[in-house]
Amino acid sequence: MTFFAARQPILDLDRNVFAYELLFRDSMENVFPDTDQDAATAKMIDELQHNLGLTNLAKNKLAFVNFTYSSLAQGFPFLLPKEQVVVEILETALPDEQLLAICVNLKEQGYRIALDDYQHHEKWLPFLSIVDIVKVDFQLSTPTQVAEISKICQNFPSISLLAEKIESYEEFRCATDLGFCYFQGYFFSKPEVITRKSFAPSQLALANLISLVSQPTPDPVRMLNAIKSDINLSYKLLHFSRSMMETNHQTITDIEQTLKVIDGSQLQRFVLMLLTAQVSDTKPAELTLLANNRAYFCEQVCCLTEFSELKASAFLVGMLSLLGAMLDADIEELMAELALSDKIKGALLNDGGPLSIQLHLCVQFEQGNWTEAKKAADKLNITMQQANECYIKAIRLSAEHMQTET
């Protein structure tokens, strides 16, 4: 049985990452209702213990892990460290006396407990004095139902409310007004306001330099002029080239010399990181991390396809795919400002080409949509196992990069 992993960030009120929900499925079969979910949960725990690992997927954050009624009864949560996991009880579990006893035992042993997709019923009242987190699906519950759950949970001070499937900034504000303190969904990767933001001069210099270094045969004169056009960029590039100089035993005498020390791929990544850091400084850090994940994933996948020569462009597509969210702007309008190749612009605008399909595959992995992911993988002539390995490796590479930047 092959397992596929997805992780979805859970953010706090400041939109910093509080935890990740880890989702695993075997091949394509776990998508369908007749799947043995208990076997899936058992395999998931085995993967977390021995292969994928909590450390790789959640780093130093909490990990929300789904448990079925049967897996809870068999004591599977005790196979995972209580300091790292939140035991998430699936909505399919019936609130009977045995489940209540299980929750009491988990709580006494120091585990955190969350109720998934909570729909209020009197039978759940005894559980509310035990659980730590109540998750409410904003797409399944009406505003009246959400308000009712919020009001009920106010009688239990130990409960923290978590809003699931928050798809817009308006829903985020509604949840905060109702007392929710944790949030899960894709609201942070969508524009929060309608007003259009433009690139600041320094951002535009970076963006244009990206377009230059992504060309098949970059023009060194144009790149040099782009670097010199922004003093801050020039300084940071000189500083970066100094670290390269220690390896190459070269001396930097001017800006032009930096282009001899730093190769094209190093320069492209360096400028990309500067751009995402600048345009996302008022956004959740998870947005920058997600952009890094996408860049490494698209690059890794590209190397497995017949279009491997496009790996540098694939990295660029993944990194720039969240530029609209970072600037609260429409991606199509942003493309008009950048001198990117038609191939890269097309991928970002979902033109159906190989780079676009690779990005689509990445998004489906992020969301755990394995059926759609399989369709995308088939179009690229790669297996889901290969795609899964790329996804896990991308998470690791992205985390390693973020650590070196802090």
C-alpha positions in Angstrom: 0.0 0.0 0.0 1.5 3.3 -1.1 0.6 6.4 0.9 0.3 10.0 -0.3 0.8 12.9 2.0 -0.7 16.4 2.1 -0.4 19.0 4.8 -2.6 21.9 5.4 -1.5 24.8 7.6 -3.6 26.0 10.6 -3.0 29.6 11.4 -3.5 31.7 14.5 -5.0 35.1 14.9 -1.8 36.8 13.7 -1.8 34.4 10.7 1.3 32.6 11.9 1.4 28.8 11.6 0.1 27.1 14.7 0.0 23.6 13.4 -0.4 21.4 10.3 -3.2 18.9 9.6 -1.6 15.9 8.0 -3.7 14.0 5.4 -2.8 10.6 4.0 -4.4 8.3 1.5 -3.4 5.1 -0.1 -3.1 5.3 -3.9 -6.4 6.4 -5.3 -8.7 4.0 -3.4 -9.0 6.0 -0.2 -10.9 8.6 -2.2 -14.0 6.3 -2.4 -16.6 5.5 0.3 -15.9 1.8 0.4 -12.3 2.3 1.6 -11.2 0.7 4.8 -10.4 3.9 6.7 -9.2 2.0 9.8 -6.5 0.3 7.7 -5.6 3.7 6.3 -5.2 5.2 9.7 -3.0 2.3 10.8 -0.8 2.7 7.8 -0.7 6.4 8.3 0.7 6.0 11.8 3.3 3.6 10.5 4.4 6.1 7.9 4.7 8.8 10.5 6.7 6.6 12.8 9.1 5.1 10.3 9.1 6.7 6.8 7.6 10.2 6.3 8.0 11.2 10.0 6.4 13.9 12.0 9.6 15.9 12.1 9.8 16.1 8.3 6.2 17.1 7.8 5.4 19.3 10.8 8.8 20.4 11.9 8.4 22.1 15.3 4.7 22.6 14.9 1.8 20.5 16.2 0.4 17.9 13.8 -3.4 17.3 13.6 -3.9 13.6 12.8 -7.3 12.1 11.9 -8.5 9.1 13.8 -11.5 6.8 13.2 -13.7 5.5 16.0 -12.1 2.0 15.7 -8.5 3.3 15.6 -9.2 5.3 18.8 -10.7 2.2 20.5 -7.5 0.3 19.5 -5.3 2.9 21.2 -3.6 4.0 18.0 -3.0 7.6 19.2 -0.7 6.3 21.9 1.7 5.3 19.2 2.4 9.0 18.5 4.1 11.4 20.9 1.6 13.5 22.9 3.9 16.6 22.6 3.6 16.7 18.8 0.1 15.6 17.9 -3.5 16.7 18.2 -5.9 13.7 18.2 -8.5 14.7 15.7 -11.7 12.7 16.1 -13.4 12.4 12.7 -17.0 13.5 12.4 -18.0 9.9 11.5 -17.4 8.8 15.2 -20.5 8.3 17.2 -20.6 10.2 20.6 -21.3 7.2 22.9 -20.0 6.2 26.3 -17.1 4.3 25.0 -15.8 7.2 22.9 -16.2 9.5 26.0 -14.1 7.1 28.1 -11.5 7.0 25.3 -11.3 10.8 25.3 -11.0 10.9 29.1 -8.1 8.5 29.0 -6.4 10.5 26.2 -6.8 13.7 28.2 -5.4 12.1 31.4 -2.4 10.9 29.4 -1.7 14.5 28.2 -3.0 14.3 24.7 -4.7 17.3 23.0 -8.1 16.4 21.4 -10.0 18.1 18.6 -13.5 17.4 17.2 -13.6 17.5 13.4 -16.5 19.1 11.4 -18.5 19.7 14.6 -22.3 19.8 14.3 -23.9 20.4 17.6 -26.0 17.8 19.3 -26.8 17.3 23.0 -24.9 14.0 22.9 -21.6 15.9 22.4 -22.1 18.1 25.5 -20.1 15.8 27.9 -17.2 15.9 25.4 -17.0 19.7 25.4 -15.5 19.7 28.9 -12.7 17.4 27.7 -11.7 18.4 24.2 -9.3 21.2 23.5 -10.3 22.3 20.0 -13.6 22.3 18.2 -13.4 22.6 14.4 -16.2 24.1 12.4 -16.5 23.8 8.6 -17.6 27.2 7.3 -18.7 25.6 4.0 -20.9 23.0 5.6 -22.4 25.0 8.4 -24.8 28.0 8.0 -23.9 31.3 9.6 -26.6 30.6 12.2 -25.2 27.2 13.0 -21.7 28.6 13.4 -22.9 31.4 15.7 -24.8 28.8 17.8 -21.7 26.6 18.2 -19.6 29.6 19.1 -22.1 30.6 21.8 -22.3 27.0 23.2 -18.5 26.7 23.4 -18.2 30.0 25.3 -19.5 28.0 28.3 -16.3 25.9 28.1 -13.3 28.2 28.5 -10.8 25.5 27.8 -12.1 25.1 24.2 -10.4 26.9 21.3 -12.5 27.3 18.1 -10.9 26.4 14.8 -12.6 27.6 11.6 -12.2 25.2 8.7 -12.4 25.9 5.0 -12.1 29.7 5.3 -12.0 30.6 1.6 -12.1 34.4 1.8 -11.0 37.3 3.9 -14.6 38.1 4.7 -15.1 34.6 6.2 -11.9 35.1 8.2 -13.2 38.4 9.7 -16.5 36.7 10.5 -14.8 33.9 12.3 -12.7 36.2 14.4 -15.8 38.2 15.3 -17.3 35.0 16.6 -14.3 34.2 18.8 -12.4 31.7 16.6 -8.7 31.8 17.2 -7.4 29.2 14.7 -8.1 29.1 10.9 -7.6 26.5 8.2 -8.2 27.1 4.5 -7.0 29.1 1.6 -8.0 32.6 2.5 -4.4 33.6 3.0 -3.6 32.8 -0.7 -6.4 35.0 -2.0 -6.6 38.8 -2.3 -7.9 40.4 0.9 -9.0 43.7 -0.7 -10.2 44.7 -4.1 -7.9 47.7 -4.5 -5.0 47.1 -6.8 -1.5 47.2 -5.5 1.5 47.9 -7.8 5.1 46.8 -7.5 7.2 49.2 -5.5 10.3 50.4 -7.5 12.6 47.9 -5.7 10.1 45.1 -6.3 9.8 45.9 -9.9 13.6 45.9 -10.3 13.6 42.4 -8.8 10.7 41.2 -10.9 12.3 42.4 -14.1 15.7 40.9 -13.2 13.9 37.6 -12.6 12.5 37.8 -16.1 15.9 38.5 -17.5 17.7 35.6 -15.7 14.9 33.2 -16.7 15.6 33.7 -20.4 17.3 30.7 -22.2 20.3 33.0 -23.0 20.3 35.9 -20.5 21.7 39.2 -21.8 24.5 40.2 -19.3 24.3 43.8 -20.2 20.6 44.1 -19.5 21.0 42.1 -16.3 23.8 44.5 -15.2 21.7 47.5 -15.9 18.8 46.0 -14.0 21.0 45.4 -10.9 22.5 48.9 -11.0 19.1 50.5 -11.2 18.4 49.6 -7.5 21.0 50.4 -4.9 19.5 48.0 -2.3 19.6 45.2 -4.9 23.2 46.0 -5.7 24.2 45.9 -2.1 22.5 42.6 -1.3 23.9 41.0 -4.5 27.4 42.0 -3.5 26.8 40.6 0.0 25.5 37.3 -1.5 28.4 37.1 -4.0 30.8 37.3 -1.1 29.7 34.0 0.2 30.2 32.5 -3.3 33.6 34.1 -3.4 34.7 32.0 -0.4 34.1 28.9 -2.4 35.4 30.1 -5.8 38.4 32.0 -4.4 37.6 35.1 -6.5 37.7 38.8 -5.6 34.7 41.1 -6.2 35.7 44.4 -7.6 32.4 45.7 -9.0 28.8 44.8 -9.7 29.7 43.2 -13.1 32.1 40.8 -11.2 29.1 39.4 -9.3 27.7 37.9 -12.5 31.0 36.0 -13.0 30.9 34.6 -9.5 27.2 33.6 -9.4 25.8 31.3 -12.0 22.4 31.8 -13.6 20.4 29.4 -11.4 21.9 30.8 -8.2 21.1 34.3 -9.3 17.6 33.4 -10.2 16.9 31.8 -6.9 18.5 34.6 -5.0 16.4 37.2 -6.7 13.2 35.2 -6.3 13.8 34.9 -2.6 14.3 38.6 -2.3 11.1 39.3 -4.2 8.9 37.0 -2.2 10.4 38.3 1.0 9.6 41.9 0.0 6.1 41.5 -1.4 4.9 39.2 1.4 6.2 41.1 4.4 2.7 42.0 5.5 1.4 38.5 4.7 1.5 35.2 6.7 4.9 33.6 6.7 3.2 30.5 5.5 2.6 32.2 2.2 6.3 32.5 1.5 6.8 28.9 2.7 4.1 27.7 0.4 5.7 29.6 -2.6 9.0 27.8 -1.8 7.3 24.5 -1.6 5.7 25.0 -5.0 8.9 26.1 -6.6 10.8 23.0 -5.4 7.9 20.7 -6.2 7.5 22.0 -9.8 11.3 21.7 -10.3 11.5 18.2 -9.0 8.5 17.0 -11.0 9.8 18.7 -14.2 13.1 16.7 -13.9 11.0 13.5 -14.2 9.3 14.5 -17.4 10.3 14.9 -21.0 10.4 18.6 -20.4 13.3 18.4 -17.9 15.1 21.2 -19.7 12.4 23.6 -18.4 13.2 22.9 -14.7 14.5 26.5 -14.1 11.2 27.8 -15.6 9.2 25.3 -13.5 10.9 26.6 -10.3 10.0 30.1 -11.4 6.4 29.2 -12.1 6.0 27.6 -8.7 7.6 30.6 -6.9 5.5 33.2 -8.7 2.2 31.3 -8.5 1.3 33.1 -5.3 2.4 36.6 -6.4 -1.3 37.7 -6.8 -2.0 36.8 -3.2 1.2 38.5 -2.0 0.3 41.7 -3.7 -3.5 41.5 -3.3 -3.8 41.7 -7.0 -5.0 39.9 -10.1 -2.3 37.6 -11.5 -3.2 38.5 -15.0 -2.7 42.2 -14.3 0.7 41.4 -12.7 1.8 39.5 -15.7 1.3 42.6 -17.9 4.0 44.3 -15.7 6.6 41.7 -16.1 8.8 40.8 -19.1 8.4 37.1 -18.5 8.4 34.6 -21.4 5.0 33.6 -22.9 5.7 30.1 -21.6 5.9 31.2 -18.0 3.1 33.7 -18.2 0.9 31.0 -19.8 1.7 28.5 -17.0 0.7 31.1 -14.4 -2.5 31.8 -16.3 -3.4 28.1 -16.6 -2.8 27.6 -20.3 -2.8 23.8 -20.1 0.9 23.4 -21.0 3.3 21.1 -19.2 4.4 23.9 -16.7 0.8 24.7 -16.0 0.0 21.0 -15.4 3.0 20.7 -13.0 1.7 23.6 -11.0 -1.9 22.2 -11.0 -0.5 18.9 -9.7 1.2 20.7 -6.9 -2.0 22.5 -5.9 -3.9 19.2 -5.9 -1.3 17.7 -3.5 -1.6 20.6 -1.2 -5.3 20.1 -1.0 -5.3 16.3 -0.9 -7.3 16.0 -4.0 -5.8 12.7 -5.1 -8.2 12.0 -8.0 -7.4 15.3 -9.7 -3.7 14.8 -8.8 -3.7 11.5 -10.6 -5.2 13.0 -13.7 -2.4 15.6 -13.7 0.3 13.0 -13.1 -1.0 10.9 -15.9 -0.7 13.9 -18.3 2.9 14.3 -17.3 3.6 10.5 -17.6 4.7 10.2 -14.1 3.4 8.0 -11.3 1.6 9.2 -8.2 4.4 7.6 -6.2 7.0 9.8 -8.0 4.8 12.9 -7.5 4.5 12.0 -3.8 8.2 11.7 -3.4 8.7 15.1 -5.1 6.2 16.6 -2.7 7.9 15.3 0.4 11.3 16.3 -0.9 10.0 19.8 -1.7 8.8 20.3 1.8 12.2 19.3 3.2 14.1 21.5 0.8 11.8 24.5 1.4 12.2 24.1 5.2 16.0 23.8 4.9 16.0 27.0 2.8 13.8 28.9 5.2 16.1 27.9 8.1 19.1 29.2 6.3 17.3 32.5 5.7 16.4 33.1 9.4 
